[in-house]
Amino acid sequence: MGRSFVGAVLITFLVLLQHPIACVATKRKTVTILSIDGGGIRGIIPGTILAFLESKLQELDGPNARIADYFDVVAGTSTGGLVTTMLTAPNKDNRPLYAAKDINNFYMEHGPKIFPQSSRNNFMKKMLNLFGGPKYDGKYLRSLVKSELGNLTMKQTLTHTLIPTFDIKRLQPIIFTTTDARASVSKNARLSDVSLGTSAAPTYFPVRYFETKDGQGKIRTFDLVDGGVAANNPTLLAITHISREIMTRRLKYEDMKTVDCKKMLVLSLGAGTGKNKEKYNAATASKWGLLSWMYNHGATPLLDIFTDAITDIVDIHVSTMFQSIHNQKNYLRIQNDSMIGEAASVDISTIENMQTLVQTGKDLLKKPVSRVNLETGRVEAVRGEGTNEEALTRFAKLLSEERKFRRLGTA
């Protein structure tokens, strides 16, 4: 089921890019998408980048500008799903619950309690984690998320939101979206349940179980783990989703007759990876048994492999499509694939490591724009396109212009 789903998504995407989609008119020139990867405590990295982007939007449009005001779809997996809800869930004034600049404060304050280092460093806890029970009980995270989000549901987000999870009972991805939630009562889950589901990383947190009811009171059950097992990088899901919604007329784009990749502005933020550290090799792995593939000197090789493969294949596909129509500047992927030491971990929440992650995000802003080389499959710096900081400044101008264009269209 999972493989066929991913295959269907890719085929649909290819078809959509080759054949522009007819849609009902809304005054828009560009469809805007933000995607945020999973990565545990490394969510501080995209948090740093989003704070910079929002500051640029505020320079253009005033101090009340927020990320949710500018993107048609915000997609996030795992820790990216938590960031997505922070950016799009409404407060009592019907404005975003968090400004982007406050995301890192959230991690700094709550990270050490979500990932208590006493559990991580306790020898007996490590042994129990190998043979029974997750590394963390998740009680603090559950209490925090419920306190922050209350009874808010998916249909109440301030812009269209997409959060992937994986149902271990059905063995298939479950994609929660604002559009589906508005169309179907059973899909209008609480944001707290969805956030806890998408961040329930296997071996780290307990599986998230909850129920919803349809209009006739029939119960639907969910047994969810981290969306990263299906779509750690949800960019392709977001593009396919918005294309489907236009095609089925559930999203109306007045005064725009067609939507294709040339009319998409996509920002995809990674949460860092240590894949270029080259910590595994054939000579060593050839001697591994089941346990070593699952857990090896504090690392989880099988999870690392699946997560990086899922993340990178999306970047390769999206890069290919944007480059093939010479619109590569409208797809910006910002990722650090050279994380080392404690910074590469998903759950080291010491003050020192979190400060390192903040600095990693700042350093990433100063690095040159990078893009997949379609010949080698490797990500390489692009000459002549400046730094990520400069590219985000350009994105901020385009986002601001698009928002003003839409406001004029509804005046």
C-alpha positions as a Python dict, from the first residue, in 0.01 Angstrom:
ca = {
    (1, 'M'): (0, 0, 0),
    (2, 'G'): (278, 245, 98),
    (3, 'R'): (482, 182, -221),
    (4, 'S'): (180, 212, -448),
    (5, 'F'): (83, 538, -276),
    (6, 'V'): (426, 692, -334),
    (7, 'G'): (428, 569, -694),
    (8, 'A'): (85, 718, -755),
    (9, 'V'): (198, 1052, -611),
    (10, 'L'): (503, 1063, -839),
    (11, 'I'): (307, 966, -1151),
    (12, 'T'): (38, 1223, -1073),
    (13, 'F'): (303, 1491, -1026),
    (14, 'L'): (467, 1414, -1360),
    (15, 'V'): (135, 1429, -1540),
    (16, 'L'): (36, 1754, -1373),
    (17, 'L'): (360, 1924, -1471),
    (18, 'Q'): (326, 1822, -1836),
    (19, 'H'): (-38, 1926, -1856),
    (20, 'P'): (-132, 2258, -1694),
    (21, 'I'): (-441, 2233, -1478),
    (22, 'A'): (-754, 2419, -1570),
    (23, 'C'): (-912, 2587, -1268),
    (24, 'V'): (-1176, 2831, -1165),
    (25, 'A'): (-1049, 3194, -1154),
    (26, 'T'): (-901, 3355, -814),
    (27, 'K'): (-677, 3653, -857),
    (28, 'R'): (-336, 3488, -817),
    (29, 'K'): (-22, 3476, -1024),
    (30, 'T'): (166, 3220, -817),
    (31, 'V'): (84, 2925, -594),
    (32, 'T'): (304, 2940, -283),
    (33, 'I'): (421, 2635, -85),
    (34, 'L'): (630, 2596, 230),
    (35, 'S'): (758, 2252, 333),
    (36, 'I'): (945, 2162, 655),
    (37, 'D'): (1128, 1832, 709),
    (38, 'G'): (1135, 1619, 1020),
    (39, 'G'): (1443, 1600, 1242),
    (40, 'G'): (1365, 1616, 1613),
    (41, 'I'): (1552, 1884, 1805),
    (42, 'R'): (1713, 1985, 1474),
    (43, 'G'): (1386, 2165, 1400),
    (44, 'I'): (1583, 2461, 1537),
    (45, 'I'): (1756, 2484, 1197),
    (46, 'P'): (1441, 2553, 988),
    (47, 'G'): (1317, 2764, 1281),
    (48, 'T'): (1620, 2991, 1237),
    (49, 'I'): (1565, 3017, 862),
    (50, 'L'): (1193, 3092, 900),
    (51, 'A'): (1270, 3366, 1151),
    (52, 'F'): (1494, 3530, 889),
    (53, 'L'): (1229, 3499, 616),
    (54, 'E'): (958, 3645, 838),
    (55, 'S'): (1184, 3937, 933),
    (56, 'K'): (1224, 4015, 562),
    (57, 'L'): (848, 4000, 512),
    (58, 'Q'): (803, 4238, 805),
    (59, 'E'): (1050, 4482, 652),
    (60, 'L'): (826, 4487, 343),
    (61, 'D'): (479, 4466, 497),
    (62, 'G'): (502, 4570, 861),
    (63, 'P'): (561, 4403, 1200),
    (64, 'N'): (238, 4203, 1196),
    (65, 'A'): (336, 4001, 888),
    (66, 'R'): (340, 3627, 955),
    (67, 'I'): (448, 3323, 751),
    (68, 'A'): (89, 3193, 731),
    (69, 'D'): (-19, 3510, 551),
    (70, 'Y'): (195, 3426, 247),
    (71, 'F'): (174, 3053, 177),
    (72, 'D'): (-116, 2867, 18),
    (73, 'V'): (4, 2542, 177),
    (74, 'V'): (233, 2483, 473),
    (75, 'A'): (343, 2118, 501),
    (76, 'G'): (545, 1966, 782),
    (77, 'T'): (653, 1622, 899),
    (78, 'S'): (744, 1521, 1256),
    (79, 'T'): (916, 1820, 1418),
    (80, 'G'): (828, 2006, 1097),
    (81, 'G'): (465, 1918, 1170),
    (82, 'L'): (495, 2079, 1512),
    (83, 'V'): (643, 2391, 1351),
    (84, 'T'): (362, 2388, 1095),
    (85, 'T'): (94, 2392, 1365),
    (86, 'M'): (275, 2670, 1553),
    (87, 'L'): (279, 2882, 1237),
    (88, 'T'): (-79, 2812, 1124),
    (89, 'A'): (-291, 2745, 1436),
    (90, 'P'): (-497, 3049, 1537),
    (91, 'N'): (-474, 3226, 1872),
    (92, 'K'): (-766, 3404, 2040),
    (93, 'D'): (-724, 3695, 1795),
    (94, 'N'): (-731, 3461, 1496),
    (95, 'R'): (-366, 3524, 1423),
    (96, 'P'): (-88, 3263, 1419),
    (97, 'L'): (-15, 3107, 1756),
    (98, 'Y'): (357, 3169, 1710),
    (99, 'A'): (566, 3419, 1519),
    (100, 'A'): (857, 3251, 1341),
    (101, 'K'): (1105, 3426, 1571),
    (102, 'D'): (950, 3243, 1869),
    (103, 'I'): (996, 2890, 1731),
    (104, 'N'): (1352, 2857, 1858),
    (105, 'N'): (1248, 2993, 2198),
    (106, 'F'): (996, 2709, 2209),
    (107, 'Y'): (1269, 2452, 2143),
    (108, 'M'): (1509, 2613, 2391),
    (109, 'E'): (1248, 2616, 2667),
    (110, 'H'): (1084, 2279, 2609),
    (111, 'G'): (1347, 2071, 2425),
    (112, 'P'): (1528, 1956, 2743),
    (113, 'K'): (1196, 1833, 2886),
    (114, 'I'): (1077, 1669, 2564),
    (115, 'F'): (1411, 1489, 2530),
    (116, 'P'): (1533, 1457, 2892),
    (117, 'Q'): (1902, 1374, 2886),
    (118, 'S'): (1864, 1161, 3198),
    (119, 'S'): (1666, 912, 2987),
    (120, 'R'): (1911, 934, 2700),
    (121, 'N'): (2221, 874, 2912),
    (122, 'N'): (2083, 616, 3154),
    (123, 'F'): (2237, 273, 3084),
    (124, 'M'): (1937, 75, 3210),
    (125, 'K'): (1704, 294, 3005),
    (126, 'K'): (1910, 218, 2694),
    (127, 'M'): (1880, -155, 2759),
    (128, 'L'): (1504, -129, 2810),
    (129, 'N'): (1479, 73, 2490),
    (130, 'L'): (1644, -210, 2298),
    (131, 'F'): (1400, -474, 2418),
    (132, 'G'): (1085, -296, 2530),
    (133, 'G'): (943, 56, 2538),
    (134, 'P'): (1042, 381, 2364),
    (135, 'K'): (1335, 595, 2476),
    (136, 'Y'): (1101, 870, 2603),
    (137, 'D'): (756, 831, 2759),
    (138, 'G'): (630, 1142, 2578),
    (139, 'K'): (426, 1266, 2878),
    (140, 'Y'): (571, 1615, 2874),
    (141, 'L'): (527, 1650, 2497),
    (142, 'R'): (164, 1535, 2519),
    (143, 'S'): (89, 1777, 2800),
    (144, 'L'): (261, 2064, 2622),
    (145, 'V'): (93, 2012, 2285),
    (146, 'K'): (-252, 1974, 2440),
    (147, 'S'): (-198, 2287, 2646),
    (148, 'E'): (-86, 2489, 2344),
    (149, 'L'): (-345, 2367, 2094),
    (150, 'G'): (-644, 2283, 2315),
    (151, 'N'): (-939, 2166, 2107),
    (152, 'L'): (-831, 2333, 1783),
    (153, 'T'): (-886, 2109, 1481),
    (154, 'M'): (-735, 2075, 1135),
    (155, 'K'): (-1010, 2275, 965),
    (156, 'Q'): (-930, 2581, 1177),
    (157, 'T'): (-576, 2646, 1052),
    (158, 'L'): (-516, 2993, 910),
    (159, 'T'): (-389, 2861, 578),
    (160, 'H'): (-406, 2520, 413),
    (161, 'T'): (-195, 2278, 610),
    (162, 'L'): (-65, 1929, 530),
    (163, 'I'): (84, 1691, 789),
    (164, 'P'): (186, 1331, 701),
    (165, 'T'): (164, 1042, 946),
    (166, 'F'): (180, 664, 909),
    (167, 'D'): (-88, 426, 1042),
    (168, 'I'): (78, 104, 1161),
    (169, 'K'): (-256, -79, 1182),
    (170, 'R'): (-346, -6, 820),
    (171, 'L'): (20, 0, 708),
    (172, 'Q'): (-39, 309, 498),
    (173, 'P'): (33, 683, 508),
    (174, 'I'): (-241, 902, 651),
    (175, 'I'): (-214, 1261, 525),
    (176, 'F'): (-404, 1517, 730),
    (177, 'T'): (-499, 1833, 542),
    (178, 'T'): (-708, 2139, 614),
    (179, 'T'): (-901, 2084, 292),
    (180, 'D'): (-999, 1727, 382),
    (181, 'A'): (-1089, 1837, 735),
    (182, 'R'): (-1329, 2097, 600),
    (183, 'A'): (-1486, 1843, 367),
    (184, 'S'): (-1517, 1547, 606),
    (185, 'V'): (-1596, 1540, 979),
    (186, 'S'): (-1397, 1218, 1032),
    (187, 'K'): (-1084, 1384, 893),
    (188, 'N'): (-1118, 1690, 1115),
    (189, 'A'): (-886, 1560, 1386),
    (190, 'R'): (-758, 1772, 1672),
    (191, 'L'): (-432, 1947, 1587),
    (192, 'S'): (-283, 1811, 1908),
    (193, 'D'): (-353, 1451, 1800),
    (194, 'V'): (-212, 1508, 1452),
    (195, 'S'): (99, 1680, 1590),
    (196, 'L'): (164, 1399, 1836),
    (197, 'G'): (102, 1140, 1565),
    (198, 'T'): (342, 1289, 1313),
    (199, 'S'): (615, 1321, 1577),
    (200, 'A'): (579, 971, 1730),
    (201, 'A'): (916, 853, 1601),
    (202, 'P'): (957, 473, 1635),
    (203, 'T'): (1187, 383, 1930),
    (204, 'Y'): (1171, 745, 2057),
    (205, 'F'): (805, 806, 2148),
    (206, 'P'): (492, 593, 2197),
    (207, 'V'): (256, 530, 1906),
    (208, 'R'): (-27, 785, 1907),
    (209, 'Y'): (-380, 643, 1919),
    (210, 'F'): (-695, 852, 1881),
    (211, 'E'): (-1043, 839, 1734),
    (212, 'T'): (-1267, 1063, 1526),
    (213, 'K'): (-1634, 1033, 1433),
    (214, 'D'): (-1812, 1094, 1105),
    (215, 'G'): (-2145, 1272, 1062),
    (216, 'Q'): (-2336, 956, 1157),
    (217, 'G'): (-2130, 897, 1470),
    (218, 'K'): (-1926, 611, 1322),
    (219, 'I'): (-1585, 585, 1487),
    (220, 'R'): (-1262, 593, 1289),
    (221, 'T'): (-945, 488, 1468),
    (222, 'F'): (-585, 596, 1411),
    (223, 'D'): (-266, 418, 1527),
    (224, 'L'): (0, 663, 1417),
    (225, 'V'): (378, 689, 1405),
    (226, 'D'): (609, 957, 1275),
    (227, 'G'): (522, 1080, 927),
    (228, 'G'): (893, 1063, 848),
    (229, 'V'): (865, 690, 773),
    (230, 'A'): (656, 786, 468),
    (231, 'A'): (749, 1146, 382),
    (232, 'N'): (1023, 1302, 592),
    (233, 'N'): (1041, 1568, 321),
    (234, 'P'): (675, 1653, 244),
    (235, 'T'): (743, 1890, -49),
    (236, 'L'): (615, 1655, -318),
    (237, 'L'): (302, 1577, -116),
    (238, 'A'): (230, 1949, -86),
    (239, 'I'): (270, 2010, -461),
    (240, 'T'): (53, 1712, -551),
    (241, 'H'): (-207, 1807, -292),
    (242, 'I'): (-253, 2161, -417),
    (243, 'S'): (-267, 2040, -777),
    (244, 'R'): (-535, 1786, -687),
    (245, 'E'): (-740, 2043, -499),
    (246, 'I'): (-734, 2285, -793),
    (247, 'M'): (-830, 2004, -1030),
    (248, 'T'): (-1125, 1900, -811),
    (249, 'R'): (-1222, 2265, -760),
    (250, 'R'): (-1189, 2247, -380),
    (251, 'L'): (-934, 2528, -405),
    (252, 'K'): (-1054, 2805, -636),
    (253, 'Y'): (-808, 3029, -816),
    (254, 'E'): (-1015, 3304, -968),
    (255, 'D'): (-866, 3490, -1264),
    (256, 'M'): (-600, 3221, -1309),
    (257, 'K'): (-685, 2983, -1589),
    (258, 'T'): (-398, 2740, -1550),
    (259, 'V'): (-160, 2630, -1278),
    (260, 'D'): (164, 2450, -1353),
    (261, 'C'): (514, 2431, -1211),
    (262, 'K'): (605, 2762, -1375),
    (263, 'K'): (349, 2928, -1149),
    (264, 'M'): (466, 2769, -826),
    (265, 'L'): (696, 2921, -567),
    (266, 'V'): (825, 2644, -340),
    (267, 'L'): (1042, 2677, -30),
    (268, 'S'): (1160, 2344, 114),
    (269, 'L'): (1350, 2347, 445),
    (270, 'G'): (1556, 2056, 572),
    (271, 'A'): (1640, 1997, 937),
    (272, 'G'): (1995, 1880, 870),
    (273, 'T'): (2145, 1538, 812),
    (274, 'G'): (2482, 1376, 867),
    (275, 'K'): (2480, 1168, 549),
    (276, 'N'): (2804, 1318, 415),
    (277, 'K'): (2984, 1197, 724),
    (278, 'E'): (2997, 856, 552),
    (279, 'K'): (2958, 672, 882),
    (280, 'Y'): (2853, 340, 722),
    (281, 'N'): (3031, 127, 463),
    (282, 'A'): (2993, -209, 289),
    (283, 'A'): (3285, -377, 466),
    (284, 'T'): (3137, -313, 810),
    (285, 'A'): (2767, -349, 725),
    (286, 'S'): (2824, -686, 556),
    (287, 'K'): (2887, -831, 902),
    (288, 'W'): (2576, -685, 1067),
    (289, 'G'): (2285, -890, 1189),
    (290, 'L'): (1931, -768, 1261),
    (291, 'L'): (2022, -594, 1586),
    (292, 'S'): (2318, -406, 1435),
    (293, 'W'): (2104, -278, 1148),
    (294, 'M'): (1855, -147, 1403),
    (295, 'Y'): (2102, -17, 1660),
    (296, 'N'): (2476, 30, 1614),
    (297, 'H'): (2700, 224, 1853),
    (298, 'G'): (2421, 465, 1941),
    (299, 'A'): (2309, 508, 1578),
    (300, 'T'): (2009, 354, 1400),
    (301, 'P'): (2139, 260, 1052),
    (302, 'L'): (1811, 131, 907),
    (303, 'L'): (1617, 440, 1017),
    (304, 'D'): (1896, 668, 891),
    (305, 'I'): (1893, 498, 552),
    (306, 'F'): (1515, 508, 512),
    (307, 'T'): (1487, 868, 628),
    (308, 'D'): (1764, 1000, 402),
    (309, 'A'): (1640, 798, 104),
    (310, 'I'): (1283, 925, 143),
    (311, 'T'): (1403, 1283, 191),
    (312, 'D'): (1647, 1290, -101),
    (313, 'I'): (1428, 1116, -359),
    (314, 'V'): (1173, 1395, -317),
    (315, 'D'): (1436, 1663, -370),
    (316, 'I'): (1563, 1482, -680),
    (317, 'H'): (1213, 1455, -832),
    (318, 'V'): (1112, 1813, -757),
    (319, 'S'): (1449, 1949, -872),
    (320, 'T'): (1421, 1753, -1195),
    (321, 'M'): (1080, 1896, -1277),
    (322, 'F'): (1170, 2257, -1200),
    (323, 'Q'): (1502, 2236, -1385),
    (324, 'S'): (1342, 2069, -1686),
    (325, 'I'): (1122, 2375, -1746),
    (326, 'H'): (1403, 2619, -1659),
    (327, 'N'): (1222, 2748, -1352),
    (328, 'Q'): (1475, 2627, -1096),
    (329, 'K'): (1493, 2957, -907),
    (330, 'N'): (1133, 2914, -796),
    (331, 'Y'): (1223, 2598, -606),
    (332, 'L'): (1455, 2668, -315),
    (333, 'R'): (1574, 2375, -105),
    (334, 'I'): (1783, 2472, 201),
    (335, 'Q'): (1951, 2180, 376),
    (336, 'N'): (2273, 2103, 562),
    (337, 'D'): (2389, 1750, 482),
    (338, 'S'): (2717, 1765, 670),
    (339, 'M'): (2603, 1753, 1032),
    (340, 'I'): (2852, 1590, 1265),
    (341, 'G'): (2876, 1486, 1630),
    (342, 'E'): (2596, 1574, 1870),
    (343, 'A'): (2445, 1822, 1623),
    (344, 'A'): (2355, 1531, 1393),
    (345, 'S'): (2142, 1370, 1665),
    (346, 'V'): (1765, 1416, 1678),
    (347, 'D'): (1741, 1419, 2058),
    (348, 'I'): (2043, 1583, 2221),
    (349, 'S'): (1875, 1881, 2385),
    (350, 'T'): (2156, 2030, 2590),
    (351, 'I'): (2180, 2409, 2584),
    (352, 'E'): (2519, 2379, 2412),
    (353, 'N'): (2385, 2160, 2132),
    (354, 'M'): (2075, 2371, 2077),
    (355, 'Q'): (2292, 2682, 2050),
    (356, 'T'): (2507, 2494, 1798),
    (357, 'L'): (2193, 2420, 1594),
    (358, 'V'): (2095, 2788, 1599),
    (359, 'Q'): (2441, 2875, 1469),
    (360, 'T'): (2411, 2600, 1206),
    (361, 'G'): (2094, 2767, 1078),
    (362, 'K'): (2266, 3108, 1070),
    (363, 'D'): (2566, 2963, 888),
    (364, 'L'): (2335, 2795, 638),
    (365, 'L'): (2188, 3134, 550),
    (366, 'K'): (2536, 3252, 450),
    (367, 'K'): (2609, 2949, 233),
    (368, 'P'): (2554, 2957, -145),
    (369, 'V'): (2231, 2835, -296),
    (370, 'S'): (2264, 2462, -367),
    (371, 'R'): (2080, 2236, -607),
    (372, 'V'): (2078, 1870, -712),
    (373, 'N'): (2316, 1791, -998),
    (374, 'L'): (2093, 1574, -1216),
    (375, 'E'): (2394, 1387, -1351),
    (376, 'T'): (2542, 1280, -1017),
    (377, 'G'): (2246, 1310, -781),
    (378, 'R'): (2465, 1514, -546),
    (379, 'V'): (2370, 1855, -411),
    (380, 'E'): (2614, 2122, -530),
    (381, 'A'): (2657, 2495, -483),
    (382, 'V'): (2519, 2699, -773),
    (383, 'R'): (2734, 2973, -921),
    (384, 'G'): (2582, 3314, -972),
    (385, 'E'): (2274, 3275, -750),
    (386, 'G'): (2419, 3415, -430),
    (387, 'T'): (2358, 3289, -78),
    (388, 'N'): (2052, 3130, 78),
    (389, 'E'): (2002, 3460, 260),
    (390, 'E'): (1988, 3646, -71),
    (391, 'A'): (1756, 3385, -221),
    (392, 'L'): (1519, 3415, 76),
    (393, 'T'): (1522, 3793, 42),
    (394, 'R'): (1416, 3746, -320),
    (395, 'F'): (1146, 3500, -209),
    (396, 'A'): (1019, 3752, 47),
    (397, 'K'): (977, 4014, -228),
    (398, 'L'): (789, 3768, -450),
    (399, 'L'): (566, 3659, -162),
    (400, 'S'): (491, 4018, -70),
    (401, 'E'): (410, 4109, -430),
    (402, 'E'): (181, 3809, -463),
    (403, 'R'): (-7, 3898, -144),
    (404, 'K'): (-54, 4258, -259),
    (405, 'F'): (-173, 4138, -600),
    (406, 'R'): (-436, 3918, -434),
    (407, 'R'): (-552, 4197, -206),
    (408, 'L'): (-602, 4426, -505),
    (409, 'G'): (-797, 4149, -671),
    (410, 'T'): (-1040, 4125, -379),
    (411, 'A'): (-1067, 4499, -316),
}
